[in-house]
Amino acid sequence: MINSRALIVAGFLLIVLIVLILKLFTIQINKHEYYSRLAENQQYNPQVVKAERGLIKDINGEVLCYTFNNISFYLNKNLIKDKRSIDLIAAKFSQELGKSKDYYLNLIKNGKNRICLEKKIPLDKALNLKYFVVDGLSYEEDFSRIYPYGNTASHILGFVNKEGKAEEGIEKFYDKYLKGKDGIYIYEKDVRGRILTLEEKSSINPENGNSLILTINKNYQKILEEEIKKGLENFGGESAVGIIMNPNTGEILALSNSPDFDPSNFNNAKPEERKNRAITDPIEPGSTMKPITFSILFEQTNINENDIVNAENGIYSYKNVKIKDTHSYSDLTVAKVLEVSSNIGTAKLSEKLNNETFYKYLRDFGFSNKTAIDLPSESEGRMTLPKNFTGITKAFMSYGYELLVTPLQLTTAYCALVNGGVLYKPFLVKKIIDKNGNIIEENEPERIRNVISRKTSERIKKLMIDVVEKGTGTAAQLPDVLVGGKTGTSQRLVNNSYSSAHHNSSFIGFFPADNPKFVIFILINSPKKAQYGGLVAAPVFHNVAKRIIESDPNLIPNKKKINHDDKLVDQLIADLKTSPKTSRSYLNVPEIKEEKKIRVFKKTDTIPNLINYSMRDAIAQLNALGIKWKVIGNGKVTWQSIEPGSTFNKNDVCLLKCETTKKKINKNEVK
């Protein structure tokens, strides 16, 4: 009986021994590699080390954005063997970071396996915590992208989101250069998960990203941003765009949209605030198209600046539509057609060009083609193919309707107009450099094509100088630098119909006119207090150009006093639209009868706010104050030269700009 029990026990032990031997065989032989890797993973823990993103600097080396070295801390609750460690962790973090101890205790208590105790702590605050060793506590490098100048150049720079992914702007377009390559550090740990040593041979160091040197001048950028914001505020517009470009290289010196946003807090910005309208929103350019039309005429026909065009006294019936001018002109020279911005004269002259030739030149100027600027989301605009032209398409296109161009396309085309006829590719990044300062890539000016001859370019420059000196762009004049340019006012499409209440008011100019170094485009969308490019956008150009010149005395060394015509009323009238007598209009503003109600005014010591007064009431108020006045236009006051609340003296002259109220348009006529 005893022997049988002994045999049973011995047999059982033999079976156990055989199972153990088989298990050991499986572990040591069959699955040796698997368990070796498992042991290594427990002992040697790989950790991704993020590469530091490269810098972005302006042309003068000013840092526009950089990466800040932050630390994030994590706690793995499964590795905590001693519950007292939780209390130690909470006390230490509370001491270093100023939050209550209970905050961390509750965070740990309510968290699951891996808990983020703190995210993106600055390195100086995190130093003591980095060297605080407790079971389960670990940290990771967690960089933050910093934009030290807030909203400055936001639409150029774009931003990096909270996960480190580049979105929008230069950040996105050059992401592969900026982001670098992450590394891997292999740490040896003990059985409790504590780091013992770094395995240097097995670790891979991160490769930090390259840095970008932009063509942008931060000072010009700030000037442009400030002035288009002022223009937007002064005239009550919806949005604004500004571009400054070197016409001889294609370098973008500044580019701005208003409203803008803070890249560091991009989540707080609305989509329309983040939109880079300079490249995404095509517009009908209006009269800024006319110099381009004239350049094609000079290239393809034998017209002369002194040739005469009949402007039909302001209204021209053309293929069942009416083309209108802001003033009634009879005979105009070709030069005068551009100077006073005659739609009728331009449309008539465009008939000298065949459809295919006209279209080809517009394509050569870059319209309906992306400029290929180094920014994402660029629009190519739109033009009708010659085979689809209607009887009025070419005429309308000649003065800026029935085609869509982006502000950047138009600016690039103007650079070709004034630089001798060469279309350059616009660009924003001058150099890409590595961490040691070595140049990896350098962008040189890229000539796309010769669009017009140098002779034609010189003729167009002279005509655009006359526009500023004697025509619709007088508000852009500078006291000691000659300027050329062109105004533009176009009605906007609202619900597929042209609206007399919404306009694109623009001016694009260049200086110094004899040897252009700057082309500046200004656009104010839907200004409420005025609408014409010469009154809205040209003064913004003036302010931008003036401040740029003042910022660098050596920029234009050969300045000289220019004798302008100082008749302010004549300057402004040249750009004003006189309301037609007819009640029917298209791309125009109809006239209504003035109010008969007369107000009684008292004398005050300051200028009152006359905006929205009828012309009669505004004049009566100024007469009551004993102030001289001059009036442009009819209807209600939309602008006054002396600001409300200002003191005055007897010699002051207050200029009033009046406009009639808006009315629905008729699609059968055209201005």
C-alpha positions as CSV (number, residue, x, y, z in Angstrom):
1,M,0.0,0.0,0.0
2,I,2.9,2.3,1.0
3,N,4.7,1.4,-2.2
4,S,1.7,2.2,-4.4
5,R,1.4,5.6,-2.8
6,A,5.0,6.2,-3.3
7,L,4.7,5.2,-6.9
8,I,1.7,7.6,-7.4
9,V,3.7,10.5,-5.8
10,A,6.8,9.7,-7.9
11,G,4.7,9.5,-11.0
12,F,3.1,12.8,-10.3
13,L,6.4,14.4,-9.7
14,L,7.8,12.9,-12.9
15,I,4.9,14.3,-14.9
16,V,5.5,17.8,-13.3
17,L,9.2,17.5,-14.0
18,I,8.4,16.6,-17.7
19,V,6.0,19.6,-18.0
20,L,8.7,21.9,-16.5
21,I,11.3,20.5,-18.8
22,L,9.0,21.0,-21.8
23,K,8.1,24.5,-20.6
24,L,11.8,25.4,-20.2
25,F,12.5,23.9,-23.6
26,T,9.8,26.1,-25.1
27,I,11.1,29.2,-23.3
28,Q,14.8,28.6,-23.8
29,I,14.8,27.0,-27.3
30,N,11.5,27.4,-29.2
31,K,10.7,31.0,-28.1
32,H,14.1,32.1,-27.1
33,E,14.0,35.2,-29.3
34,Y,10.5,36.2,-28.2
35,Y,11.3,36.1,-24.5
36,S,14.7,37.7,-25.0
37,R,13.0,40.7,-26.7
38,L,10.4,40.8,-23.9
39,A,13.1,40.9,-21.3
40,E,15.0,43.5,-23.2
41,N,11.9,45.6,-23.5
42,Q,11.3,45.5,-19.8
43,Q,14.9,46.3,-19.1
44,Y,15.7,48.6,-22.0
45,N,12.9,51.1,-22.7
46,P,13.1,53.1,-26.0
47,Q,11.8,56.7,-25.9
48,V,11.2,59.0,-28.9
49,V,13.0,62.3,-28.5
50,K,11.5,65.0,-30.6
51,A,13.6,67.1,-32.9
52,E,13.6,70.8,-32.4
53,R,11.7,72.7,-35.2
54,G,13.8,75.2,-37.1
55,L,13.7,79.0,-36.8
56,I,11.9,81.4,-39.2
57,K,13.6,84.7,-39.6
58,D,13.0,87.9,-41.6
59,I,15.5,89.2,-44.2
60,N,17.4,91.1,-41.5
61,G,17.7,88.0,-39.2
62,E,14.9,88.9,-36.8
63,V,13.4,85.8,-35.4
64,L,9.7,85.6,-36.3
65,C,9.1,82.2,-34.7
66,Y,11.1,79.6,-32.7
67,T,10.7,76.5,-30.6
68,F,10.6,76.6,-26.8
69,N,11.9,73.6,-24.9
70,N,9.1,72.4,-22.6
71,I,8.8,69.2,-20.5
72,S,5.6,67.1,-20.0
73,F,5.4,64.8,-17.0
74,Y,3.6,61.4,-16.8
75,L,2.8,58.9,-14.1
76,N,2.4,55.1,-14.7
77,K,0.2,53.9,-11.8
78,N,1.0,50.3,-12.5
79,L,4.7,50.9,-11.5
80,I,3.9,52.4,-8.2
81,K,4.8,49.8,-5.5
82,D,4.6,52.1,-2.5
83,K,1.5,54.1,-2.0
84,R,3.5,56.7,-0.1
85,S,5.1,57.6,-3.5
86,I,1.8,59.2,-4.6
87,D,1.9,61.6,-1.6
88,L,5.6,62.4,-2.4
89,I,4.8,63.2,-6.0
90,A,1.8,65.4,-5.2
91,A,3.8,67.3,-2.6
92,K,6.8,67.9,-5.0
93,F,4.7,69.1,-7.9
94,S,2.7,71.3,-5.7
95,Q,5.9,72.8,-4.3
96,E,7.5,73.4,-7.7
97,L,4.5,74.6,-9.7
98,G,2.3,76.3,-7.2
99,K,-0.9,74.2,-7.5
100,S,-2.4,72.6,-4.5
101,K,-1.4,69.2,-3.3
102,D,-5.0,68.0,-3.4
103,Y,-5.1,68.9,-7.2
104,Y,-2.4,66.3,-7.9
105,L,-3.8,63.7,-5.5
106,N,-7.3,63.9,-7.2
107,L,-5.7,63.8,-10.6
108,I,-3.8,60.6,-9.8
109,K,-6.8,59.0,-7.9
110,N,-9.2,59.6,-10.8
111,G,-6.7,58.8,-13.6
112,K,-6.3,55.5,-15.4
113,N,-3.0,53.7,-16.0
114,R,-0.9,56.5,-17.5
115,I,-1.6,60.0,-16.3
116,C,-0.4,63.3,-17.7
117,L,0.5,65.3,-14.5
118,E,1.6,68.5,-16.4
119,K,1.8,69.4,-20.1
120,K,4.5,71.7,-21.6
121,I,6.2,73.0,-18.4
122,P,9.0,75.5,-19.3
123,L,12.5,74.0,-18.8
124,D,13.5,76.4,-16.1
125,K,10.5,75.4,-14.0
126,A,10.9,71.7,-14.8
127,L,14.6,71.2,-13.9
128,N,14.0,70.1,-10.3
129,L,11.2,67.8,-11.4
130,K,13.4,66.2,-14.0
131,Y,15.8,64.9,-11.4
132,F,13.0,63.9,-8.9
133,V,13.2,60.0,-9.1
134,V,10.1,58.1,-8.0
135,D,8.7,54.8,-9.2
136,G,6.4,55.3,-12.3
137,L,7.3,59.0,-12.8
138,S,8.7,59.9,-16.3
139,Y,9.0,62.9,-18.5
140,E,9.2,63.8,-22.2
141,E,10.6,66.7,-24.2
142,D,7.5,68.6,-25.4
143,F,8.3,71.6,-27.6
144,S,6.1,74.7,-28.0
145,R,6.1,76.9,-31.1
146,I,6.5,80.5,-30.2
147,Y,5.5,83.5,-32.3
148,P,7.1,86.4,-30.4
149,Y,5.4,89.2,-32.4
150,G,1.9,88.0,-32.0
151,N,-0.3,88.6,-35.1
152,T,2.6,90.0,-37.2
153,A,2.9,88.1,-40.5
154,S,0.4,85.5,-39.3
155,H,-0.9,84.7,-42.8
156,I,2.7,84.2,-44.0
157,L,3.9,82.1,-41.1
158,G,0.8,79.9,-40.6
159,F,1.0,77.9,-37.4
160,V,1.8,74.5,-35.8
161,N,-1.0,72.8,-33.9
162,K,-0.9,71.4,-30.4
163,E,0.1,68.0,-31.7
164,G,3.1,69.5,-33.5
165,K,1.6,69.3,-37.0
166,A,2.2,72.2,-39.3
167,E,-0.9,73.8,-40.7
168,E,-1.1,76.8,-43.1
169,G,1.5,79.2,-44.3
170,I,5.3,78.8,-44.5
171,E,5.1,76.4,-41.6
172,K,3.1,73.9,-43.8
173,F,4.8,74.6,-47.1
174,Y,8.3,74.1,-45.8
175,D,7.4,71.5,-43.1
176,K,9.9,68.9,-44.4
177,Y,12.8,71.3,-43.9
178,L,11.6,72.7,-40.6
179,K,10.5,69.6,-38.6
180,G,13.8,67.7,-38.6
181,K,14.0,64.0,-37.6
182,D,13.1,62.6,-34.2
183,G,15.6,60.5,-32.3
184,I,15.3,57.4,-30.0
185,Y,17.0,57.1,-26.6
186,I,17.3,53.6,-25.1
187,Y,17.2,53.6,-21.3
188,E,18.2,50.7,-19.1
189,K,15.8,50.3,-16.2
190,D,15.7,48.2,-13.1
191,V,12.9,45.8,-12.2
192,R,10.9,48.6,-10.7
193,G,11.0,50.7,-13.9
194,R,13.5,53.2,-12.7
195,I,16.0,54.6,-15.2
196,L,19.6,53.4,-14.6
197,T,21.6,54.4,-17.6
198,L,21.3,55.6,-21.2
199,E,22.5,53.1,-23.8
200,E,24.4,55.5,-26.1
201,K,25.4,53.0,-28.7
202,S,21.8,51.9,-29.3
203,S,20.4,55.4,-29.1
204,I,19.8,57.8,-32.1
205,N,20.1,61.5,-31.5
206,P,17.4,63.8,-33.0
207,E,18.3,65.9,-36.0
208,N,17.0,69.4,-35.4
209,G,15.1,71.2,-38.2
210,N,16.6,73.7,-40.7
211,S,15.9,77.4,-40.4
212,L,14.3,79.7,-43.0
213,I,15.4,83.2,-43.9
214,L,12.4,85.0,-45.5
215,T,12.4,87.8,-48.0
216,I,10.0,89.6,-45.6
217,N,11.2,92.8,-43.9
218,K,9.6,92.9,-40.4
219,N,9.6,96.7,-40.3
220,Y,7.7,96.9,-43.6
221,Q,5.4,94.2,-42.5
222,K,4.5,96.1,-39.3
223,I,3.9,99.3,-41.3
224,L,1.7,97.6,-43.8
225,E,-0.3,95.8,-41.2
226,E,-0.9,99.0,-39.1
227,E,-1.9,101.1,-42.1
228,I,-4.4,98.7,-43.7
229,K,-6.0,98.2,-40.3
230,K,-6.3,102.0,-40.0
231,G,-7.8,102.2,-43.5
232,L,-10.3,99.4,-42.5
233,E,-11.3,101.3,-39.4
234,N,-11.5,104.7,-41.1
235,F,-13.7,103.5,-43.9
236,G,-15.6,100.8,-42.1
237,G,-14.7,98.0,-44.5
238,E,-15.1,94.2,-44.1
239,S,-11.5,93.2,-44.8
240,A,-8.3,94.5,-46.3
241,V,-5.3,93.1,-48.2
242,G,-1.8,94.6,-48.6
243,I,1.2,93.4,-50.6
244,I,4.7,95.0,-51.0
245,M,6.9,93.4,-53.7
246,N,10.3,94.1,-55.2
247,P,9.4,94.4,-58.9
248,N,13.0,93.5,-60.0
249,T,13.3,90.2,-58.2
250,G,9.8,88.8,-57.3
251,E,10.7,89.0,-53.5
252,I,7.7,89.6,-51.3
253,L,8.7,92.3,-48.8
254,A,5.5,92.3,-46.8
255,L,2.0,90.6,-47.2
256,S,-0.9,91.3,-44.8
257,N,-4.6,90.6,-44.4
258,S,-6.9,92.3,-42.0
259,P,-8.4,90.9,-39.9
260,D,-5.5,88.7,-38.9
261,F,-4.9,86.2,-36.0
262,D,-2.4,85.1,-33.4
263,P,-0.6,81.9,-34.5
264,S,0.0,81.0,-30.8
265,N,-3.7,81.0,-30.2
266,F,-5.0,79.9,-33.6
267,N,-8.0,78.1,-32.0
268,N,-9.4,81.4,-31.0
269,A,-9.5,82.7,-34.6
270,K,-12.4,82.4,-36.9
271,P,-11.8,80.7,-40.3
272,E,-12.3,84.0,-42.2
273,E,-9.6,85.6,-40.0
274,R,-7.1,82.9,-40.9
275,K,-7.8,83.1,-44.6
276,N,-5.0,84.5,-46.7
277,R,-7.1,86.6,-49.0
278,A,-4.1,87.8,-50.9
279,I,-3.8,84.4,-52.6
280,T,-7.1,82.6,-51.9
281,D,-9.8,85.2,-52.8
282,P,-9.9,86.3,-56.5
283,I,-11.5,89.6,-57.3
284,E,-12.7,91.5,-60.3
285,P,-9.9,94.1,-60.5
286,G,-11.9,97.0,-61.9
287,S,-9.9,99.9,-63.3
288,T,-6.5,98.5,-62.1
289,M,-6.8,96.3,-65.2
290,K,-6.6,99.3,-67.6
291,P,-2.8,99.8,-67.6
292,I,-2.4,96.2,-68.5
293,T,-4.9,96.6,-71.4
294,F,-3.0,99.7,-72.5
295,S,0.3,97.8,-72.5
296,I,-1.2,95.2,-74.8
297,L,-2.5,97.9,-77.1
298,F,1.0,99.5,-77.2
299,E,2.5,96.1,-78.1
300,Q,0.0,95.1,-80.7
301,T,-1.3,98.3,-82.3
302,N,0.1,101.6,-83.5
303,I,-1.9,103.8,-81.2
304,N,-0.3,106.9,-79.8
305,E,-0.7,108.6,-76.5
306,N,-2.0,111.7,-78.3
307,D,-4.6,109.9,-80.5
308,I,-8.2,111.0,-79.9
309,V,-11.0,108.8,-78.5
310,N,-14.6,109.9,-78.4
311,A,-15.9,109.2,-74.8
312,E,-19.5,109.8,-75.8
313,N,-20.2,112.3,-73.0
314,G,-20.2,109.6,-70.4
315,I,-22.7,107.1,-71.7
316,Y,-22.0,104.6,-74.5
317,S,-24.6,102.2,-75.9
318,Y,-22.6,99.1,-76.8
319,K,-24.2,95.9,-78.0
320,N,-27.4,96.3,-76.0
321,V,-25.7,97.4,-72.8
322,K,-24.6,100.8,-71.6
323,I,-21.0,101.6,-70.5
324,K,-20.7,104.6,-68.3
325,D,-18.0,107.0,-67.1
326,T,-17.9,108.8,-63.8
327,H,-17.8,112.1,-65.6
328,S,-19.0,113.3,-69.0
329,Y,-16.2,113.6,-71.5
330,S,-16.3,114.2,-75.2
331,D,-12.9,113.8,-76.9
332,L,-10.0,112.4,-74.9
333,T,-6.5,111.6,-75.8
334,V,-5.4,108.0,-75.2
335,A,-3.2,109.2,-72.3
336,K,-6.2,111.1,-70.8
337,V,-8.4,108.0,-71.1
338,L,-6.1,106.3,-68.5
339,E,-5.6,109.4,-66.5
340,V,-9.3,110.0,-65.9
341,S,-10.0,106.2,-65.9
342,S,-12.6,106.2,-68.8
343,N,-14.4,102.9,-69.2
344,I,-15.8,104.0,-72.5
345,G,-12.4,105.0,-73.9
346,T,-10.8,101.8,-72.7
347,A,-13.6,99.6,-74.1
348,K,-13.4,101.3,-77.5
349,L,-9.6,100.9,-77.7
350,S,-9.9,97.2,-76.8
351,E,-11.8,96.6,-80.0
352,K,-8.4,97.1,-81.8
353,L,-7.3,93.7,-80.3
354,N,-8.6,90.3,-81.4
355,N,-9.9,88.0,-78.7
356,E,-7.1,85.4,-78.9
357,T,-4.3,88.0,-78.7
358,F,-5.9,89.8,-75.8
359,Y,-6.4,86.5,-73.9
360,K,-2.8,85.3,-74.6
361,Y,-1.3,88.5,-73.2
362,L,-3.5,88.3,-70.0
363,R,-2.3,84.7,-69.6
364,D,1.3,85.8,-70.1
365,F,0.8,88.4,-67.4
366,G,-0.1,85.4,-65.1
367,F,-3.8,85.6,-64.9
368,S,-5.7,82.3,-64.6
369,N,-2.4,80.7,-63.6
370,K,-1.1,80.1,-60.1
371,T,1.9,82.3,-59.3
372,A,3.5,79.2,-57.6
373,I,4.4,81.3,-54.6
374,D,5.7,79.2,-51.7
375,L,2.4,79.2,-49.7
376,P,-0.4,76.6,-49.7
377,S,-4.0,77.0,-50.9
378,E,-3.3,79.5,-53.8
379,S,-6.2,80.1,-56.2
380,E,-5.6,80.4,-59.9
381,G,-8.4,82.9,-60.6
382,R,-10.6,82.6,-63.6
383,M,-10.8,83.9,-67.2
384,T,-13.2,83.0,-70.0
385,L,-11.6,81.2,-73.0
386,P,-11.7,83.2,-76.2
387,K,-14.1,80.7,-77.8
388,N,-16.6,81.4,-75.1
389,F,-16.3,85.2,-75.4
390,T,-19.7,87.0,-75.8
391,G,-19.9,90.2,-77.7
392,I,-19.2,92.3,-74.6
393,T,-16.6,90.0,-72.8
394,K,-13.5,91.7,-74.1
395,A,-14.8,95.2,-73.5
396,F,-15.7,94.3,-69.9
397,M,-12.4,92.6,-69.3
398,S,-10.5,95.6,-70.6
399,Y,-11.6,97.6,-67.6
400,G,-11.6,94.8,-65.1
401,Y,-14.8,92.9,-65.2
402,E,-15.7,89.3,-66.3
403,L,-12.4,88.0,-65.0
404,L,-11.1,87.1,-61.5
405,V,-7.5,87.6,-60.3
406,T,-6.0,87.3,-56.9
407,P,-4.3,90.3,-55.3
408,L,-0.9,88.6,-55.7
409,Q,-1.5,87.9,-59.4
410,L,-2.3,91.5,-60.0
411,T,0.7,92.7,-58.0
412,T,3.0,90.3,-59.9
413,A,1.6,91.6,-63.2
414,Y,2.2,95.2,-62.2
415,C,5.8,94.3,-61.4
416,A,6.2,93.2,-65.0
417,L,4.5,96.4,-66.2
418,V,7.1,98.7,-64.5
419,N,10.3,96.6,-64.4
420,G,10.9,96.5,-68.2
421,G,8.4,93.8,-69.0
422,V,9.7,90.7,-67.1
423,L,7.3,88.5,-65.2
424,Y,9.0,87.1,-62.1
425,K,7.9,84.3,-59.9
426,P,7.0,85.7,-56.4
427,F,8.7,84.0,-53.5
428,L,8.9,84.3,-49.7
429,V,11.9,82.2,-48.6
430,K,15.4,83.5,-49.4
431,K,17.5,80.8,-47.8
432,I,17.3,77.5,-46.0
433,I,20.1,77.0,-43.5
434,D,21.1,74.1,-41.2
435,K,21.9,74.4,-37.5
436,N,25.5,75.3,-38.3
437,G,24.6,78.2,-40.5
438,N,25.4,76.4,-43.8
439,I,23.2,77.2,-46.8
440,I,21.2,74.2,-47.9
441,E,19.1,76.0,-50.6
442,E,19.1,79.6,-51.8
443,N,16.3,81.0,-53.9
444,E,17.3,83.3,-56.7
445,P,14.9,85.5,-58.7
446,E,13.2,83.4,-61.3
447,R,12.2,85.0,-64.6
448,I,9.0,83.4,-66.0
449,R,8.9,85.2,-69.3
450,N,9.2,88.6,-71.1
451,V,5.6,89.9,-71.4
452,I,6.1,93.3,-72.9
453,S,9.0,95.3,-74.3
454,R,11.0,97.8,-72.2
455,K,9.8,100.6,-74.4
456,T,6.1,99.7,-73.7
457,S,7.0,99.5,-70.0
458,E,8.4,103.0,-70.0
459,R,5.3,104.3,-71.8
460,I,3.0,102.7,-69.3
461,K,5.0,104.0,-66.3
462,K,4.7,107.6,-67.7
463,L,1.0,107.2,-68.0
464,M,0.6,105.9,-64.5
465,I,2.7,108.8,-63.1
466,D,0.2,111.1,-64.8
467,V,-2.6,109.2,-63.0
468,V,-1.1,110.1,-59.6
469,E,0.0,113.6,-60.6
470,K,-3.1,114.7,-62.4
471,G,-5.7,112.0,-62.4
472,T,-7.6,109.6,-60.0
473,G,-4.6,108.7,-57.8
474,T,-3.6,112.1,-56.5
475,A,-4.1,111.0,-52.8
476,A,-1.1,108.6,-53.3
477,Q,1.4,111.5,-54.0
478,L,4.6,111.7,-51.9
479,P,6.2,115.1,-51.2
480,D,9.7,114.3,-52.4
481,V,9.5,110.9,-54.3
482,L,7.7,110.5,-57.7
483,V,4.9,107.9,-57.6
484,G,3.0,106.1,-60.3
485,G,-0.1,103.9,-60.0
486,K,-3.7,103.2,-60.7
487,T,-6.9,103.3,-58.7
488,G,-9.6,100.7,-58.9
489,T,-13.3,100.6,-57.8
490,S,-15.3,97.5,-58.7
491,Q,-18.7,96.4,-57.6
492,R,-18.8,93.0,-55.9
493,L,-21.0,90.1,-56.7
494,V,-23.5,89.4,-54.0
495,N,-25.9,86.5,-54.5
496,N,-24.8,86.4,-58.2
497,S,-25.7,90.0,-58.8
498,Y,-23.6,93.1,-58.7
499,S,-24.2,95.1,-55.6
500,S,-24.2,98.9,-55.5
501,A,-23.6,98.7,-51.7
502,H,-20.4,96.5,-51.9
503,H,-17.2,97.5,-53.6
504,N,-13.6,96.5,-53.9
505,S,-11.6,99.7,-53.5
506,S,-8.0,99.4,-54.5
507,F,-4.9,101.2,-55.5
508,I,-1.6,99.7,-56.8
509,G,1.4,101.9,-57.1
510,F,5.2,102.0,-57.5
511,F,8.1,104.2,-56.4
512,P,10.5,105.8,-57.1
513,A,8.8,106.1,-60.5
514,D,12.0,106.5,-62.5
515,N,13.5,103.3,-61.1
516,P,10.9,101.3,-59.2
517,K,12.0,99.5,-56.1
518,F,8.6,98.9,-54.5
519,V,5.2,97.9,-55.9
520,I,2.5,98.2,-53.3
521,F,-1.1,96.9,-53.6
522,I,-3.9,98.0,-51.3
523,L,-7.4,96.6,-51.2
524,I,-10.3,97.6,-48.9
525,N,-13.3,95.4,-49.2
526,S,-16.8,96.9,-48.9
527,P,-15.9,100.2,-47.3
528,K,-19.0,101.9,-45.9
529,K,-17.9,105.6,-45.6
530,A,-16.6,105.9,-49.2
531,Q,-16.1,103.5,-52.1
532,Y,-13.6,104.9,-54.6
533,G,-10.1,103.5,-54.8
534,G,-8.6,107.1,-55.0
535,L,-10.3,108.1,-51.7
536,V,-10.0,104.8,-49.8
537,A,-7.0,102.8,-50.9
538,A,-4.7,105.5,-52.3
539,P,-4.3,107.3,-49.0
540,V,-3.3,104.0,-47.4
541,F,-0.7,103.5,-50.1
542,H,0.6,107.0,-49.3
543,N,0.9,106.3,-45.6
544,V,2.7,103.0,-46.2
545,A,5.1,104.4,-48.7
546,K,5.9,107.5,-46.6
547,R,6.7,105.4,-43.5
548,I,8.9,103.0,-45.5
549,I,10.9,105.9,-46.8
550,E,11.2,107.5,-43.4
551,S,12.3,104.2,-41.8
552,D,15.5,104.2,-43.9
553,P,17.1,107.6,-45.0
554,N,19.4,105.7,-47.4
555,L,16.6,103.9,-49.2
556,I,16.0,106.6,-51.7
557,P,19.1,108.9,-51.7
558,N,18.2,111.2,-54.5
559,K,15.0,112.7,-53.1
560,K,13.9,116.1,-54.4
561,K,10.9,118.4,-53.9
562,I,8.1,117.7,-56.3
563,N,5.8,120.5,-57.2
564,H,2.3,118.9,-57.1
565,D,-0.9,120.6,-57.9
566,D,-2.3,121.4,-54.5
567,K,-5.9,122.0,-55.5
568,L,-7.4,119.4,-53.2
569,V,-10.9,119.5,-54.6
570,D,-9.6,119.0,-58.2
571,Q,-7.6,116.0,-56.9
572,L,-10.6,114.3,-55.3
573,I,-13.1,115.2,-58.0
574,A,-11.0,113.4,-60.6
575,D,-11.7,110.1,-58.7
576,L,-15.4,110.8,-57.8
577,K,-18.4,109.3,-59.4
578,T,-21.1,111.8,-60.2
579,S,-24.5,110.2,-60.0
580,P,-26.4,109.8,-63.2
581,K,-29.7,111.6,-63.9
582,T,-31.4,108.3,-64.9
583,S,-32.9,106.0,-62.3
584,R,-31.6,103.0,-64.1
585,S,-28.0,102.0,-63.5
586,Y,-25.6,99.0,-63.5
587,L,-22.3,99.2,-61.6
588,N,-23.4,102.7,-60.5
589,V,-25.2,104.5,-57.7
590,P,-28.5,106.3,-58.5
591,E,-29.5,109.7,-57.3
592,I,-32.4,110.4,-55.0
593,K,-34.0,113.7,-54.0
594,E,-32.6,115.5,-51.0
595,E,-34.6,115.8,-47.8
596,K,-36.5,119.0,-47.5
597,K,-36.3,119.1,-43.7
598,I,-34.1,122.0,-42.5
599,R,-32.3,121.8,-39.1
600,V,-31.5,124.8,-36.8
601,F,-27.9,124.7,-35.5
602,K,-26.2,126.3,-32.6
603,K,-22.6,127.4,-32.5
604,T,-20.0,125.1,-30.9
605,D,-16.3,125.3,-30.3
606,T,-15.5,122.1,-32.2
607,I,-16.4,120.5,-35.5
608,P,-19.5,118.3,-35.3
609,N,-19.9,114.9,-36.9
610,L,-21.6,115.6,-40.2
611,I,-21.6,112.0,-41.5
612,N,-25.1,111.0,-42.8
613,Y,-26.2,114.6,-42.8
614,S,-27.8,115.8,-46.0
615,M,-25.6,118.1,-48.0
616,R,-27.9,121.1,-47.2
617,D,-27.9,120.4,-43.5
618,A,-24.1,120.0,-43.4
619,I,-23.6,123.3,-45.2
620,A,-26.0,125.0,-42.9
621,Q,-24.1,123.7,-39.8
622,L,-20.8,124.9,-41.2
623,N,-22.3,128.3,-42.1
624,A,-23.5,128.6,-38.5
625,L,-20.0,128.0,-37.3
626,G,-18.5,130.5,-39.7
627,I,-16.4,127.8,-41.5
628,K,-15.6,127.8,-45.2
629,W,-16.6,124.7,-47.1
630,K,-16.3,122.9,-50.4
631,V,-18.5,120.0,-51.5
632,I,-17.9,117.0,-53.8
633,G,-20.9,115.0,-55.1
634,N,-24.6,115.0,-54.1
635,G,-26.7,113.4,-51.4
636,K,-25.6,112.6,-47.8
637,V,-22.2,113.3,-46.3
638,T,-20.0,110.3,-46.3
639,W,-16.7,111.9,-45.4
640,Q,-15.4,115.2,-44.0
641,S,-11.9,116.5,-44.1
642,I,-11.9,118.0,-40.6
643,E,-12.4,115.2,-38.0
644,P,-15.4,115.5,-35.6
645,G,-14.4,117.0,-32.3
646,S,-11.5,119.0,-33.7
647,T,-11.1,122.7,-32.9
648,F,-11.0,125.1,-35.8
649,N,-10.2,128.6,-36.9
650,K,-11.7,131.0,-39.4
651,N,-9.2,130.2,-42.1
652,D,-10.1,126.4,-42.2
653,V,-11.9,124.9,-45.2
654,C,-13.9,121.8,-44.5
655,L,-14.2,119.5,-47.5
656,L,-17.4,117.4,-47.7
657,K,-17.8,114.3,-49.8
658,C,-21.4,113.5,-50.5
659,E,-23.0,110.4,-52.0
660,T,-26.5,109.4,-52.9
661,T,-28.2,106.5,-51.3
662,K,-28.0,103.0,-52.8
663,K,-30.5,101.5,-55.1
664,K,-31.1,98.2,-56.8
665,I,-29.2,97.7,-60.0
666,N,-30.4,97.0,-63.5
667,K,-28.6,94.1,-65.3
668,N,-29.1,95.6,-68.7
669,E,-26.7,98.4,-68.3
670,V,-23.1,98.7,-67.3
671,K,-20.6,101.2,-65.9
